Every structure is written in structure tokens, then in C-alpha cells.
Amino acid sequence: MSDSKPPIIIVAGGLATRMRPITEEIPKCLVDINGKPLIQHQIEYFRAHGFTDIIFCVAHLADKVKDYFKDGTDFGVRVRYVQETKELMGTAGSVKLCEGFIDDENFMVYYGDNLTNMDFDQFIKFHKDHHAMGTVCMRPHKDGYKSSSIITLDEKNVIKIFLEKPSLEDIEKYQYVQKYINSGIYMFNKKIFDFIPQNQKYDFAKEVFPELLKINSAFYGYVTTEYFREIGRIEKYELFLKEVAGKDEIFMPNKAVFLDRDGVINYNIHGLIRPEQLQLIEGSAEAIKKLNDAKYAVIVVTNQPELSKGFLTFKDIDEIHTKMYTIVESEGGHIDALYMCPHHPHRGFPGEISELKIDCNCRKPKPGLILRAAQENNIDLSQSWMIGDSPSDLLAAQSAGVRAILVGSGSGSGRKEEIDFFHKVRDYVVKNDLLDAVKYILKEKQ
């Protein structure tokens, strides 16, 4: 195998207890996605990009994986297997069993419940250019998002902190620090095997990575916002099936409608800091369901500067959004994703959070929220819309290359600079409210 296309070890031996009862009869990597096993979609993507050497680490229902893929010939790749027999060996312990198969200087480890169409060649190039012992593929941590890991980097992308399953104390400690989420995709120099004991249960996140940090080894983070889905829990699986329903190719770009929050979904109440203050505008939940039914991804993009001013916490805003999701879901709809800017450039508020007082690229009218959401959710912006109640929404849409609708159900911020933005906005449609705007989009589509 060419060193430019290293072997890929797919870790697929776990019991997948969070996917029961489905995984009582079938391993997680084989759960059905539009008529094919989950991992087959990824292997086909690997093959299309020149990666043809696949090694499976199997344990739970191992024979089903072997019977399906056999030697890989039918899928245009070479497939080999290592099997944990007596007990589960952990992520690193199972990969250690592959040591005899690795002739290349570097190899990739890929967790078998992931799906991504990221540029793996760039990932490999980064790893080699940095002469890394290990490189972790990671995604930016969204403000307020609950994740199973906290990672921080220095200015050279060297990993400084790697916490798996952080405590509440850790989450609070690193609340305002730029942090990242482990994607379960790694590049390693084959010398990494020296850090993994033979025939012993061992984990990358819990044992190997802390050791690399301790000895200041060449341990790097590769940051990407490319499309990524982890299908580790049954609720994530069910949501993903809805996302890709009817698609022949699951990596085919999606169309989306981006929604501002205040004045579009809910009434724009000044000082909205508690869940009980949130009231949805009549027809907004119905409108979101119509978009769901028409196979548009519904993505909320909202400025929430009250966070930086110290008027509310991430916990407070999480509770507000939970109420919003619950109301929408009670009427049969769902919001696919929410992207929030917590920043504000001006200082001088009592109790403000200094770390959030920055001139960022995500605060509308800048297009950062839309662009990031598009990349992370595989969105075709040319087929997408933005619905907002202020000229800053329109300008963000224009900068991102998205068609825009202004609704009269809100009032925007009312700031003078908002009014000045109107002079910079070119084409947009005006409708009464979210439901009216959605009906327009669906009518135009027909």
C-alpha cells in the first residue's frame, strides 16, 4: 500500500448498549441507512478516494461483519479482521491487535459509528507535515453544547488538554475557553504501538492520550467543520434516518432554511432570559413542520449578546431552547440544528463576560453562523433560504449566498446601524411571518 493512502483500522467491536434493542441482533456498524449498512457508506467513500486497505476490529456479533464484507472484494477494497475473543480490549487494546498488519509508517483509526465526507488527504497531510506521533480529528465546540470531551490547543495546534467525559467542575472551568470535540478519527505513527500494552484492556482517550500529554510527545489536533455525524445513540440514529430519507447518496448536499430566532420563531420580548418568557409566534411550529415534510433542514442562527453581557448563562439559554424544541416537537416538527453567537463587541456592562466581548466572525450581519452551519451539515447554499426580521439577517444571508426573506412579525434590534444595513442589502422578499414565508418558499419550489 502507498504511504499516501495509509491503512484504515475501523474500531467496531463495542456492545453498543446505547443502541439497544437494535444492536442485540446486529452490530452497530451494520445498522441500516437507506438500504445499506452504516459502515458500507463510509467504506464506499473511502474507496472512491483511494483508500482500499481496511482492517476491522470486531467483537460483538463479529461473524455478522465478517459474513457481510468477507475479504472486501465485492466492495473494491481489501478487508482483514482482528477479533477480541475473551473480553473487550478497549479502543487502544483492540487496535494493538492490528500491529502485525501495519507495514506503513502511518495509519488511521476510525470509529465505526461515524459518517463523514471530510477531506482525508488534508488530514493525513497535516499529520505528516507536523511529524506527529498522534493527530486527533476534532470539531469546534459549540457554545452551550454538551459533549463527551474537552480539548484545547495552543497556537501551533498542539493538544494541551484532553478530557474525556469531563466533570461538571471541568465544564465550568473551561466554559469560556476555545475548545474542541473529539471526532473519533485519528492518525498515528506506528510507534504509537509502543504506548499500548499487549493483551491488556486499554483506551486511547483514558490512557494513551494522557501519556502523550505527560511526555510532551508530538500530539496534535486537526480542526475541521466538515460534515460529520456520529450515530452512537438510538435517538441520533432515528434523527439521521429522517435527515437522509429518500436520498440515494447520503453525502449528497442538503437544502436548508436558516431561521433567526427572536421575532421569527418566537415573539421578540426584550430581556428574554427565562424559559417561561418564551412564546412561539402563531403558526411558527406549523411552518417548521412544513419545512421538515418538504425535506428542508431547519437550522436556527441567532445572535444572543445577552450571554456576553452577563444577563443570563449558557444553562439559562439551554433551558430556553429546550422549551422551544419541545413546543415545536409537540406539533410534529423538529429543529435540526441551532447555531448561536454569544459575543458582543462593546464593553461596559456590569457582570459582563470579558472572554465573550470580542469582534467575532459569527455575529450577524457577518455570515459566520450560516457558513459554519452549511459546512457542518453538508448544505447547498444555492438551494437554501434565510428568514429573518432584521436587515442584519438579510445581509448575513447575502454574504453567505443564500436567498432571504424579511418577515414583519419581529422588529429586529431597532439599532441605527440595523437601519443603515438596509442600504447594503440587494434582493429580498417581504412576508408577514414565518408561516407566510414558508408557504412562499414551498410554492416557488413547485
Secondary structure, DSSP 8 states (H G I E B T S, - for coil): --TTS--EEEE-----GGGTTGGGTS-GGG-EETTEEHHHHHHHHHHHTT--EEEEEE-TTHHHHHHHHTTSGGGTSEEEEEE--SS--HHHHHHHTTGGG--SSEEEEEETTEEE---HHHHHHHHHHTT-SEEEEEEE--TT---SEEEEE-TT-BEEEEEES--HHHHHHTTTS--EEEEEEEEEEGGGGGGS-TTS---IIIIIHHHHHHTT-SEEEEE--S-EEE--SHHHHHHHHHHHTT-SSTTS-B-EEEE-SBTTTB---TT--SGGG--B-TTHHHHHHHHHHTT-EEEEEEE-THHHHTSS-HHHHHHHHHHHHHHHHHTT----EEEEE---S----TT--GGG-S--SSSTTSSHHHHHHHHHTTB-GGG-EEEESSHHHHHHHHHHT-EEEEETTS-----HHHHHHGGG----EEESSHHHHHHHHHHHH-
